[in-house]
């Protein structure tokens, strides 16, 4: 169950709500995201969702009285309208096609009345918002002016101006503090600041009390603005998929909701429009911008028979394509689901920060009590000075800076990666990839293009080249293996091939099949060796061997090119001192040729899938942190065995998304390096924030205990460190590739 929640004041409060939700009966797991303004809950399958919804609403209202909870627009139980929070009259409550999937069932006069009511409602909301902002700013500025006037009047009158100034500056914070107090949430930041400022007034430090609230208010506004900018950037990532398609209906082309379009529907895609669904081009040719999916801004030429993916933008000419998938199964829908799931997950350091924050505030407040009341009794000194020192502890005790900035750093990392066509399942995989010291690569389709062509054919035993190609193509007609497709395509993909019988797959070796009453074997050198055929061949080239039990028939040599950007990636990893290894099922000589040309110093060939697993297990046993990079077709077990799995060229591949931790939306090997750079930068920013926040807080706690700082400086440090940590975390969203690599 997923809910939207608005009005949570701080990340620390969100953490408290999450903790309480997890304690609810029948809740298996709960996650509250302050940045996404969402609640995600896993429930026992037999529990009524509405019952848990009511429990969550009651719980949230208790901790955050001003919060509002609602279902997302895509999930509205009983079809309740969530457009407005207040009730509508019967006239205004009818359903509209623009708000719901259903059709409208009212007359035109209702439309006119309802449209006018919507206009009035929107106008009143805008006016109320403007009035509220103006009033708040007016009172705040008036308070600061009164504070200034206090210096100009006699001291016996100035105290009244200071009190009035305090009320004008702090009234909203004080109201919020007492709301939290009455709801049982006394350790809220607004309450801590209220107590600290009133305490300063009581002990005669009036200007300290005013400075506390003034600085806190300014810092809160700046922090909110920084967070909102980050939220907006992240929200833009989740708006990649257009919700409209242009289809033909009654001899007219009309805009419809993409969710209502079924597979097999003809769709018009105009220049400048984004594709709403996946499909195959039926008419026309154009260039498409695929940057939303892959991060590559160079337009790609497509024509009849080529695939269009949801999220691609038509950059040139009008085309028509036929949809092949529904809305929820499109490539961009999978991308957005993966981004959303990644943001919902928690990395190890996030869980630590949540646990730490539960302990930090009570411990610091206990120390404040000891300093204020116990220490002066022991030392037989006046209590006023020690209470002042304790006030420093109050304002520095809120852990919001950590609870907010750490998740924001992961969110920003996920956003930065997604903008570059790199999908990651969660922040915890940034942790692992940043620590990886060994990168293991598959060969075909990963370091090489995986697009094979037949180079030449060497027939034997009286067969011709045409005979060898014909027999091999017949045996491989139904296979999807890259080598098999190359053979069939060379023979002629549209030519008729005879039916073979008794076809069998020989794992790691090849296939056997019967054609015209003859049993043939097609595959690797290992298979020929088992048959006892000693065939002379060029060992450094990719080849397929064809034979019967009694004699060899021929050798088919195939070639595929090394990716142009593979060498750049390997060079980069080598320069960072990483260990690079190439493991492949191809012959040792062929693997060595690719490895040597790329600068990879370790390789292994003639490997079965279980052999790769053994190699990876051996590396892990020697305490290597292993990242495996493959094309995702046959590399699932190796990816699962590694600490981190990275799949290449996997747009729309559900199987790869299931296994891999990172998915590169395309075949650009440089993206692997970018994923590593983003992981390192994310971890660096998190460490910077943690050290910075903890150093400032413990530093001021020490200075406060020794009486070497004052309350307003502690407030400045507290809100300042939170603001700087937020800005530091959001840097990743704006980093260029050059800065990432620095």
Secondary structure, DSSP 8 states (H G I E B T S, - for coil): -EEEEE----HHHHHHHHHHHHTSTTEEEEEEETTTTEEEEEE-TTS-HHHHHHHHHHHHHHH-TT-EEEE-TT--GGG---S-SS---GGG-S--TTTSSS---S-HHHHHHHHHHHHHHHHHHHHHHHHHHHHHHHHHHHHHHHHHHTTTS-HHHHHHHHHHHHHHHHHHHHHHHHHHHHTT-TT-HHHHHHHHHHHHHHTT-HHHHHHHHHHHHHHHHHHHHHHHHHHHHHHHHTT-S--EEEEEETTEEEEEEGGG--TT-EEEE-TT-B-SS-EEEEE--EEEE-HHHHS--S-EEE-TT-EE-TT-EE-SS-EEEEE-S-GGGSHHHHHHHHHHHHHHS--HHHHHHHHHHHHHHHHHHHHHHIIIIIIHHHHT--HHHHHHHHHHHHHH---HHHHHHHHHHHHHHHHHHHHTTEEES-HHHHHHHHH--EEEE-IIIIIB----EEEEEEE-TT--HHHHHHHHHHHTTT--SHHHHHHHHHH-TTS-----EEEEEETTTEEEEEETTEEEEEE-HHHHHHHT------TTSEEEEEE-SSSEEEEEEEE--B-TTHHHHHHHHHHTT-EEEEE-SS-HHHHHHHHHHHT--EEE-S--HHHHHHHHHHHHHTT--EEEEE-SSS-HHHHHHSSEEEE-S-TT-HHHHHH-SEEESSS-THHHHHHHHHHHHHHHHHHHHHHHHHHHHHHHHHHHHHT-S-HHHHHHHHHHHHHHHHHHHGGGGG--HHHHH-
